[in-house]
């Protein structure tokens, strides 16, 4: 056990709390992308004081990027006294909307009962704070360390990461020789290592119809009714088939070991939001449905898509006037880092040292920015590890435990020691 390193983190307990609360107070809500620049600048100023060289990279042209809502990312780097590997901690700074049901102000950074409350506390500003504290403590205890440490605060993870990690990866920020190991402090619990995630296919299905007067629907063709046939076929055929598919991947929670599909949204007709007026008296000539299909390592993307398009093609043959279009919105293959990868073994040593047990190795039910690091950066030595309970993410009264952040920071610092200095002690 490295007592000096652990004591340096214990001494920063108040600092990790204050940093987390400060980060929560930036309402970095996505969409639309509020407060990205001031949050990135706050992080940059904090890290510059510790000797990091900082860059601000705007993802111009990325989805959602405008002068009002610029997609501003911050990347900070500290080079050690001699050449060596680079360990990169990547956290997203964007959060989802607060929603209803809160008993505390979601953007006040409330501290009570050993917890920090607020939107993003768990997902994942507590993890970002813990990684900064881990790096700063390590740098103070071992000022002569070899290699380099990078810390980034990136945007838009909640909407796919295209203005954040995907953009930076396309510029070489997540590739060798610049970076060797990546740790993403997502909230997967302090004694678990997340090796990857299920695959995802987002698509929009549009059924076509013909507009006519609502009092004479027989003169038109109702696209919403056609979509009803699609939904019935999904319920009767597709959902039961997906429920029978199981994976060997250690996905959590248990229900996510199966293939799943969610209906994200449905819109039909000429007037979709008519309050406080009245709807248009027309037969709808278009209906759009967005699907979120999560698939397993054992499935291939062509089969996943074929299960949906097969139903649509059958309806086109069997149902009078049925016509459709389908548009891909996003596709990501399942991903699982090997358990013998260097970053996995280093963080496992940290978990064993702090909790006196072997870590649980898990797979996330949903994707996160590891997908871009692998797909674009071609860097597979990457995991998610951080404080927080995943089930609290995106919910009212979201919180992160103070002790959890401190203990996770200790695990991260030991991981740094292993990866950069070759020892846990």
RAUR-V965425 format. One record per residue. PHI is phi in whole degrees, -180 to 180 (NA if undefined). PSI is psi in whole degrees, 0 to 359 (* if undefined). Layout:
phi=PHI psi=PSI
phi=PHI psi=PSI
This chain:
phi=NA psi=132
phi=-91 psi=91
phi=-65 psi=321
phi=-64 psi=317
phi=-67 psi=318
phi=-69 psi=322
phi=-66 psi=324
phi=-63 psi=327
phi=-77 psi=318
phi=-57 psi=322
phi=-66 psi=342
phi=-103 psi=18
phi=-56 psi=311
phi=-64 psi=328
phi=-68 psi=317
phi=-66 psi=326
phi=-67 psi=312
phi=-63 psi=319
phi=-65 psi=317
phi=-61 psi=313
phi=-61 psi=318
phi=-60 psi=316
phi=-65 psi=321
phi=-62 psi=328
phi=-72 psi=351
phi=-89 psi=111
phi=-79 psi=74
phi=-82 psi=62
phi=-79 psi=131
phi=-130 psi=124
phi=-72 psi=160
phi=-95 psi=350
phi=115 psi=46
phi=-72 psi=145
phi=59 psi=22
phi=-63 psi=311
phi=-62 psi=309
phi=-63 psi=326
phi=-67 psi=316
phi=-62 psi=319
phi=-66 psi=323
phi=-61 psi=314
phi=-63 psi=316
phi=-60 psi=317
phi=-64 psi=319
phi=-62 psi=314
phi=-76 psi=329
phi=-62 psi=323
phi=-63 psi=334
phi=-93 psi=8
phi=96 psi=3
phi=-73 psi=142
phi=-85 psi=129
phi=-118 psi=146
phi=-129 psi=145
phi=-114 psi=121
phi=-120 psi=115
phi=-90 psi=133
phi=-88 psi=73
phi=-65 psi=134
phi=89 psi=353
phi=-72 psi=158
phi=-54 psi=128
phi=88 psi=348
phi=-74 psi=122
phi=-142 psi=170
phi=-64 psi=329
phi=-75 psi=323
phi=-125 psi=69
phi=-70 psi=139
phi=-87 psi=85
phi=-100 psi=122
phi=-110 psi=153
phi=-121 psi=134
phi=-128 psi=127
phi=-122 psi=141
phi=-136 psi=137
phi=-125 psi=117
phi=-91 psi=133
phi=-74 psi=188
phi=-77 psi=344
phi=-148 psi=163
phi=-63 psi=156
phi=171 psi=191
phi=-72 psi=162
phi=-117 psi=128
phi=-107 psi=128
phi=-117 psi=125
phi=-100 psi=119
phi=-116 psi=126
phi=-131 psi=144
phi=-89 psi=142
phi=-98 psi=349
phi=-80 psi=153
phi=-133 psi=161
phi=-81 psi=169
phi=-61 psi=156
phi=-69 psi=318
phi=73 psi=186
phi=-96 psi=170
phi=97 psi=7
phi=-79 psi=145
phi=-104 psi=354
phi=-130 psi=163
phi=-66 psi=121
phi=-68 psi=347
phi=-124 psi=28
phi=-100 psi=347
phi=64 psi=51
phi=-71 psi=134
phi=-114 psi=117
phi=-161 psi=149
phi=54 psi=39
phi=74 psi=18
phi=-134 psi=157
phi=-113 psi=123
phi=-102 psi=147
phi=151 psi=160
phi=-66 psi=123
phi=95 psi=355
phi=-56 psi=311
phi=-83 psi=315
phi=-117 psi=86
phi=-145 psi=40
phi=-71 psi=333
phi=-65 psi=321
phi=-68 psi=321
phi=-60 psi=313
phi=-62 psi=318
phi=-63 psi=321
phi=-68 psi=322
phi=-65 psi=315
phi=-62 psi=319
phi=-60 psi=314
phi=-65 psi=315
phi=-64 psi=319
phi=-65 psi=316
phi=-60 psi=316
phi=-63 psi=324
phi=-72 psi=321
phi=-76 psi=325
phi=-127 psi=71
phi=-65 psi=342
phi=-98 psi=20
phi=-64 psi=149
phi=-86 psi=162
phi=87 psi=208
phi=-151 psi=155
phi=-122 psi=132
phi=-121 psi=145
phi=-134 psi=130
phi=-127 psi=147
phi=-118 psi=112
phi=-118 psi=165
phi=-112 psi=166
phi=68 psi=16
phi=-59 psi=323
phi=-67 psi=343
phi=-118 psi=24
phi=114 psi=344
phi=79 psi=14
phi=-72 psi=329
phi=-88 psi=359
phi=-116 psi=257
phi=-63 psi=322
phi=-60 psi=316
phi=-65 psi=314
phi=-65 psi=321
phi=-63 psi=323
phi=-67 psi=339
phi=-94 psi=1
phi=94 psi=10
phi=-76 psi=345
phi=-125 psi=45
phi=-136 psi=156
phi=-72 psi=149
phi=-88 psi=2
phi=-66 psi=315
phi=-129 psi=141
phi=-112 psi=323
phi=-134 psi=138
phi=-127 psi=132
phi=-121 psi=125
phi=-109 psi=111
phi=-78 psi=52
phi=-69 psi=156
phi=-81 psi=84
phi=-111 psi=17
phi=85 psi=146
phi=-74 psi=346
phi=-115 psi=22
phi=-126 psi=147
phi=-113 psi=126
phi=-96 psi=120
phi=-90 psi=345
phi=169 psi=209
phi=-154 psi=164
phi=-69 psi=167
phi=-82 psi=163
phi=-141 psi=140
phi=-132 psi=115
phi=-101 psi=136
phi=-149 psi=156
phi=-114 psi=126
phi=-105 psi=130
phi=-121 psi=124
phi=-95 psi=145
phi=-105 psi=151
phi=-146 psi=202
phi=-139 psi=127
phi=-70 psi=144
phi=-161 psi=173
phi=-69 psi=137
phi=-63 psi=339
phi=-81 psi=349
phi=-133 psi=63
phi=-62 psi=340
phi=-68 psi=345
phi=-86 psi=349
phi=-117 psi=199
phi=-145 psi=116
phi=-85 psi=110
phi=-68 psi=332
phi=-69 psi=321
phi=-64 psi=321
phi=-61 psi=319
phi=-67 psi=327
phi=-59 psi=322
phi=-66 psi=323
phi=-62 psi=313
phi=-64 psi=321
phi=-62 psi=318
phi=-65 psi=322
phi=-61 psi=313
phi=-64 psi=318
phi=-81 psi=328
phi=-116 psi=306
phi=-75 psi=310
phi=-60 psi=316
phi=-62 psi=324
phi=-67 psi=319
phi=-64 psi=322
phi=-66 psi=341
phi=-87 psi=352
phi=-91 psi=127
phi=-125 psi=157
phi=-120 psi=156
phi=-85 psi=349
phi=-65 psi=141
phi=-79 psi=62
phi=-76 psi=141
phi=-122 psi=147
phi=-74 psi=181
phi=-56 psi=320
phi=-62 psi=336
phi=-83 psi=0
phi=-73 psi=351
phi=-101 psi=161
phi=-69 psi=144
phi=-138 psi=158
phi=-143 psi=133
phi=-112 psi=141
phi=-88 psi=105
phi=-76 psi=321
phi=-163 psi=159
phi=-145 psi=134
phi=-139 psi=131
phi=-150 psi=151
phi=96 psi=172
phi=-81 psi=334
phi=-129 psi=109
phi=-93 psi=337
phi=-133 psi=89
phi=-98 psi=353
phi=-67 psi=138
phi=-92 psi=15
phi=-89 psi=214
phi=-125 psi=156
phi=-73 psi=161
phi=-70 psi=136
phi=-84 psi=56
phi=-125 psi=154
phi=-75 psi=126
phi=-69 psi=130
phi=-99 psi=3
phi=-153 psi=142
phi=-142 psi=131
phi=-118 psi=135
phi=-127 psi=130
phi=-105 psi=128
phi=-113 psi=150
phi=-127 psi=96
phi=-100 psi=120
phi=-106 psi=127
phi=-128 psi=170
phi=-105 psi=165
phi=-59 psi=331
phi=-79 psi=352
phi=-104 psi=148
phi=-106 psi=154
phi=-64 psi=323
phi=-62 psi=320
phi=-68 psi=319
phi=-57 psi=312
phi=-68 psi=322
phi=-64 psi=330
phi=-62 psi=324
phi=-81 psi=311
phi=-66 psi=332
phi=-63 psi=319
phi=-65 psi=316
phi=-65 psi=320
phi=-68 psi=321
phi=-64 psi=318
phi=-62 psi=325
phi=-65 psi=325
phi=-76 psi=323
phi=-98 psi=336
phi=-106 psi=129
phi=-60 psi=130
phi=67 psi=7
phi=-68 psi=128
phi=-146 psi=152
phi=-152 psi=163
phi=-130 psi=149
phi=-130 psi=134
phi=-125 psi=127
phi=-71 psi=135
phi=-108 psi=322
phi=-163 psi=143
phi=-142 psi=131
phi=-139 psi=130
phi=-78 psi=153
phi=-59 psi=153
phi=-142 psi=134
phi=-148 psi=110
phi=-68 psi=142
phi=-68 psi=146
phi=-70 psi=343
phi=-96 psi=11
phi=-65 psi=147
phi=-56 psi=317
phi=-68 psi=327
phi=-66 psi=311
phi=-65 psi=325
phi=-67 psi=313
phi=-69 psi=326
phi=-61 psi=322
phi=-62 psi=321
phi=-65 psi=317
phi=-64 psi=318
phi=-64 psi=320
phi=-67 psi=321
phi=-85 psi=323
phi=-112 psi=358
phi=55 psi=43
phi=-159 psi=160
phi=-74 psi=147
phi=-72 psi=157
phi=-83 psi=138
phi=-105 psi=123
phi=-131 psi=167
phi=-121 psi=138
phi=-77 psi=141
phi=-68 psi=330
phi=-115 psi=160
phi=-79 psi=161
phi=-147 psi=191
phi=-72 psi=355
phi=-58 psi=330
phi=-59 psi=320
phi=-75 psi=326
phi=-63 psi=322
phi=-79 psi=311
phi=-72 psi=318
phi=-97 psi=315
phi=-82 psi=346
phi=56 psi=34
phi=-113 psi=118
phi=-109 psi=359
phi=-89 psi=70
phi=-145 psi=140
phi=-141 psi=168
phi=-109 psi=129
phi=-151 psi=127
phi=-174 psi=172
phi=-77 psi=164
phi=108 psi=156
phi=-105 psi=120
phi=-57 psi=325
phi=-64 psi=342
phi=-84 psi=344
phi=-63 psi=137
phi=71 psi=8
phi=-104 psi=163
phi=-62 psi=152
phi=55 psi=39
phi=-58 psi=140
phi=-148 psi=164
phi=-132 psi=138
phi=-77 psi=138
phi=-66 psi=314
phi=-63 psi=325
phi=-63 psi=318
phi=-64 psi=317
phi=-63 psi=314
phi=-67 psi=321
phi=-65 psi=322
phi=-61 psi=322
phi=-64 psi=317
phi=-61 psi=315
phi=-63 psi=319
phi=-65 psi=319
phi=-65 psi=320
phi=-59 psi=317
phi=-58 psi=316
phi=-61 psi=318
phi=-67 psi=314
phi=-73 psi=328
phi=-101 psi=324
phi=-110 psi=352
phi=79 psi=17
phi=-149 psi=149
phi=-90 psi=343
phi=-97 psi=*
